[in-house]
Amino acid sequence: MGTSVRVAVVQAAPVLLDREATVGKTVRLIEEAAGQGTRLIVFPEAFIPAYPRGLTFGTVVGSRSEAGRRAFARYWDNAVDVPGPATEAIGAAARRTGAYVAVGVIERAGPYRGSTLYCTLLYFGPDGSLLGKHRKLKPTGAERLIWGEGDGSTLTAIRTEFGTVGGLICWENYMPLARMAMYGKGVEIYLAPTADCRDTWQATIQHIACEGRCFVLSCNQFVTRQIMPADWEDLGPGPEVLCRGGSAILGPLGQYLAGPLYDREGILTADLDLDQITQARYDFDVIGHYNRPDVFRLIVNESPAVGFESVPRPEVVHEEEA
């Protein structure tokens, strides 16, 4: 394994509700980041086609509005098929630049209309292949209205020539057992794409770095009210900046190597000295000498959930054919 690698986190906004335009922007940003010598490039949660911040989709307890249903249908129409044209374009960019790329997307689960949406992190290799994906296990709060729950089969960790890469999405990182499952996979470069721009998120990613004795790459979007589609759903009055960012890269003792970046788009880069992981784990190895498997035991179900995705689409027989 190499002892150093340059990485990047991309703080940007999508072209909201325009999947093809956002894929184009993603490709340009991959090329820009790779031009700075980076080997691993990470994008925010729900980057394609949007994190629907502030929207209600017409829901109150006990009822849904017709306008809200139309807003959801438009969101679904712009979601990503995996695999599909969007993943092919991103994979091609990874291949051209020779970089590993992780991108947050809203994934459509199946080929049928209205199939469940998932908040998903996709991993691409430098050969352009889709190496794996992680579906958010527990959408937070009102996210549960629009996204399904992932299962243990997508607790993905990717082995690279510079170390093991994996992570969790946003508030999954508040799930101690989920973190421990990822530490148990030997993650050395921990990805934490998010939509949380609060100061307390910085405490979270510092804690993960110290707890896992790993590098942490966290990235968020910078979104203003001006770029939200005016014909999607009325957000009502409020501040112009909807998400101020807060992307950052941290070392395995919780120290900032880049960021946090606020109030603008940008690409943060850092050179990770991988020997620092060994140095940091000298006095704390969360799955080794600082673990007590004789007292505590974690059981992780990594089997795929059995659901509609595993059921073949029914064959349609027209009357004239019957």
Protein Blocks (a to p, Z undefined) as FASTA:
>chain_A
ZZbdcdddddddddehilklmmmmmmmmmmmmmmnopabdcddehkbgbdcehianlpae
hiacfklmmmmmmmmmmmccdddfklmmmmmmmmmnopacdddddddfbfbehiacdddd
ddddfkopafbdcddfbdghjlmmmpccddfklmccdddfkbccdddehjlmmmmklmmm
mmmnopabdcdddfbfbfklmmmmmmmmmmnopadddddddddfklpcfklbcebjadfb
lbggjpacddfeopafedjdehiacdddddddfklmmmmmmmocfklmmpcfklpccddd
fbdcddfklpccdddddfklZZ
